[in-house]
């Protein structure tokens, strides 16, 4: 698989150049990075294309994937490139136009899990080629992430808030694009994998929430409404399975039942033509029952 990646001239030069930079044998370079530079579910295979994406971004910003200045989450065949705080500090300070950075904290504070935090933080970056500084204000209630396991937001909320302000100011000041901090990357992955899944901040493990079982009673209750929607082309069986599966666990029999539903074509009622028997005896009005 390494050979396949090296067949393209551009890819070969990039891999070879980075392997030489870090004094690693080229044949082992990719396999080593696949095992160390990606946060993934156990057993998930990282493709050569995903590895190449990470190398391109690392090379563009001069970041070291072996010291975790940059790493990635696989995401729908592509990647979400994550730059650590140390990595952000490096690309900010190495920019030739960088001329200074400072923080301003709001006087308004609030309590978060027993700690006093600021409602907002300004990060101010000055550039040598600009007459006015770039200011980014980040509000705590907009950037704080709340999940059902411990994160640095619980233990170091002021530091995390400051990092958020610094990163956003850096984007505005220097136009950094295609890279995220870990917190942002985890939100992206959680959004894309769905199903109530979250990413453990400390380990990078993708945690899938255990979904409740969809009951047969619920299936019987909803199947008529689904059938009407299928008949009017508002949905289809595959879409129903996908939607229900985001909140509930479907059994194999339930899935077969839903996928077995088809559009019902309304049948017109056929009426037999009325025939008149001219030879039938006339009815005497006296014989009428009313």
C-alpha positions in Angstrom: 0.0 0.0 0.0 3.0 2.3 0.6 4.1 1.5 -2.9 0.8 2.6 -4.3 1.1 5.9 -2.6 4.6 6.4 -3.9 3.8 5.8 -7.6 2.6 9.4 -8.2 5.6 11.7 -8.6 4.1 14.5 -6.4 3.2 12.2 -3.6 6.6 10.5 -3.8 8.4 13.8 -3.5 6.3 14.9 -0.5 6.7 11.6 1.3 10.4 11.3 0.6 11.0 14.9 1.6 9.2 14.6 4.9 10.7 11.2 5.6 14.2 12.7 5.1 13.3 15.7 7.2 12.5 13.5 10.2 15.3 11.0 9.4 12.8 8.1 9.0 13.1 5.3 6.5 10.6 6.1 3.7 9.2 2.6 3.7 8.2 2.9 7.3 7.2 6.6 7.3 3.6 6.2 6.2 2.8 3.2 8.4 4.2 4.9 11.4 2.1 8.0 10.9 -1.0 6.0 10.2 -0.6 4.4 13.6 0.2 7.6 15.5 -1.2 10.6 13.7 -4.8 9.6 13.5 -7.5 9.3 16.2 -9.9 6.6 15.2 -12.1 3.8 16.1 -10.3 0.5 16.8 -9.9 -1.4 13.6 -10.6 1.5 11.3 -8.3 1.6 8.3 -6.6 4.8 7.3 -6.4 5.2 3.5 -3.3 6.5 1.6 -5.5 9.4 0.4 -6.3 10.4 4.0 -2.6 10.1 4.9 -1.7 12.3 1.9 -4.2 15.0 3.0 -2.6 15.2 6.4 0.9 15.4 5.0 -0.1 18.2 2.6 -1.5 20.3 5.5 1.5 19.5 7.8 3.9 20.5 5.1 1.9 23.7 4.3 2.1 24.9 7.9 5.5 23.4 8.8 4.0 21.3 11.6 5.4 18.1 13.1 3.0 15.2 13.2 5.3 13.2 15.4 5.1 15.6 18.2 1.4 16.0 17.8 1.6 19.6 16.6 -0.8 18.3 14.0 -2.9 15.1 13.8 -6.3 14.2 12.3 -9.7 12.5 12.7 -10.8 10.4 9.7 -14.2 11.8 8.4 -16.3 10.4 5.6 -13.3 9.4 3.5 -11.5 12.7 4.1 -9.9 14.1 7.3 -10.4 16.8 9.9 -6.9 18.3 10.5 -6.3 19.1 14.1 -3.6 21.5 15.3 -2.6 21.4 19.0 -2.2 24.6 21.0 1.6 24.3 20.6 1.1 24.0 16.9 -1.1 27.1 16.8 1.5 29.0 18.8 4.2 28.0 16.4 2.5 29.1 13.2 1.4 32.4 14.8 4.9 33.2 16.0 6.7 32.1 12.8 4.6 34.3 10.6 6.9 37.1 9.4 4.2 39.8 9.9 3.6 38.8 13.6 4.3 41.8 15.8 2.5 41.1 19.1 -0.3 39.4 21.0 -2.2 40.3 24.1 -5.4 39.3 25.9 -8.1 41.5 27.6 -10.6 39.9 30.0 -14.1 41.0 30.8 -14.8 42.3 34.2 -18.0 40.3 34.3 -17.5 36.9 35.6 -19.6 33.8 36.4 -19.1 30.5 38.1 -18.4 27.2 36.3 -18.1 24.1 38.3 -16.7 26.0 41.3 -14.3 28.1 39.2 -14.6 31.8 38.4 -14.5 32.4 34.6 -14.8 35.5 32.4 -17.8 36.1 30.2 -15.6 37.0 27.3 -11.9 37.3 26.3 -10.4 39.5 23.6 -7.3 38.4 21.8 -5.5 41.3 20.1 -2.9 40.6 17.4 -0.8 43.3 15.8 0.8 42.9 12.4 3.9 44.8 11.2 2.1 45.6 7.9 -1.1 46.9 9.4 -1.9 50.2 11.1 -4.6 48.8 13.3 -4.6 45.6 15.4 -6.9 42.6 14.8 -9.3 41.9 17.7 -11.3 38.7 18.2 -13.8 38.5 21.1 -14.9 35.0 22.2 -17.9 34.6 24.5 -17.7 31.7 27.0 -21.3 30.6 26.5 -20.6 30.2 22.7 -17.4 28.2 22.9 -17.7 26.0 26.0 -18.4 22.4 25.2 -20.6 20.3 27.5 -20.4 16.5 27.2 -21.0 13.6 29.6 -17.4 12.9 30.4 -14.5 15.0 31.9 -12.8 17.5 29.6 -10.3 20.3 30.1 -13.3 22.7 30.1 -14.1 21.2 33.6 -10.6 21.6 35.1 -9.1 24.6 33.1 -12.0 26.6 31.7 -10.0 30.0 31.7 -7.1 28.4 29.7 -9.4 26.8 27.2 -11.3 30.0 26.8 -8.1 31.9 26.2 -7.0 29.3 23.6 -10.3 29.8 21.7 -9.7 33.5 21.6 -6.1 33.2 20.4 -7.0 30.7 17.6 -9.9 32.8 16.3 -7.7 35.9 16.3 -5.0 34.0 14.4 -7.5 33.0 11.7 -8.6 36.6 11.3 -5.0 38.0 11.3 -3.2 35.5 9.1 -6.0 33.7 7.2 -5.2 30.2 8.5 -7.7 27.8 6.9 -8.4 24.1 6.8 -7.2 23.5 10.3 -9.0 23.2 13.6 -8.4 22.9 17.3 -9.3 19.6 18.9 -12.5 20.9 20.4 -13.7 22.1 17.0 -12.7 18.9 15.3 -14.5 16.7 17.8 -17.7 18.7 17.2 -17.4 18.2 13.4 -16.8 14.5 13.8 -19.7 14.2 16.3 -22.0 16.0 13.8 -21.0 13.8 10.9 -21.2 10.4 12.7 -24.5 11.3 14.4 -26.4 8.8 16.5 -25.6 10.7 19.7 -21.9 9.9 19.4 -19.2 11.9 21.1 -15.5 12.0 21.0 -13.6 11.5 24.3 -11.3 14.6 24.6 -8.6 12.8 26.6 -8.3 9.7 24.4 -9.8 10.6 21.1 -12.0 7.6 21.2 -15.3 7.9 19.4 -18.0 7.0 21.9 -21.3 5.8 20.5 -24.2 6.2 22.8 -26.2 3.1 23.4 -29.6 3.6 21.7 -32.8 2.3 23.1 -34.5 -0.6 21.3 -37.4 0.4 19.0 -40.5 -1.5 20.2 -42.8 -3.5 18.0 -45.7 -1.5 19.5 -44.1 1.7 18.2 -43.6 0.0 14.8 -47.3 -0.9 14.6 -48.3 2.6 15.7 -46.3 4.3 13.0 -46.4 2.0 10.1 -49.7 3.3 8.7 -48.5 6.9 8.8 -45.3 5.8 7.0 -47.3 4.0 4.4 -49.3 7.1 3.7 -46.0 9.1 3.3 -44.6 6.5 1.0 -47.8 6.5 -1.1 -47.5 10.3 -1.6 -43.8 10.2 -2.3 -42.9 12.1 0.8 -40.4 9.5 2.0 -39.2 6.0 1.2 -38.4 2.9 3.3 -34.6 3.5 3.3 -35.1 7.1 4.6 -37.4 5.8 7.4 -34.8 3.3 8.5 -32.1 5.9 8.5 -34.2 8.4 10.5 -35.4 6.0 13.1 -31.8 4.6 13.5 -30.5 7.9 14.7 -32.6 7.6 17.9 -33.4 3.9 18.3 -31.9 0.5 17.6 -34.0 -1.5 15.1 -34.1 -5.3 15.0 -33.4 -7.2 11.8 -37.0 -8.1 11.6 -38.1 -4.5 12.0 -35.7 -3.4 9.3 -37.0 -6.1 6.9 -40.6 -5.0 7.6 -39.9 -1.4 6.9 -37.7 -2.1 3.8 -40.5 -4.4 2.5 -43.0 -1.5 2.3 -43.9 -0.5 -1.2 -45.9 2.3 -2.7 -49.6 1.3 -2.9 -51.4 2.4 -6.0 -55.0 3.4 -5.4 -57.4 1.1 -7.2 -60.5 2.6 -8.9 -63.7 0.9 -7.8 -65.2 -0.9 -10.8 -69.0 -0.7 -11.2 -71.0 -3.2 -13.1 -73.1 -1.6 -15.8 -76.8 -1.5 -15.0 -79.0 -3.7 -17.1 -82.8 -3.3 -17.6 -84.9 -6.4 -18.0 -87.8 -5.3 -20.2 -89.6 -8.7 -19.6 -89.7 -8.3 -15.8 -93.2 -8.0 -14.4 -94.3 -4.5 -13.3 -94.4 -3.9 -9.5 -97.8 -3.2 -8.1 -97.6 -0.2 -5.8 -99.5 -2.1 -3.2 -96.6 -4.5 -2.9 -94.1 -1.8 -1.9 -92.8 -2.3 1.7 -93.2 1.4 2.5 
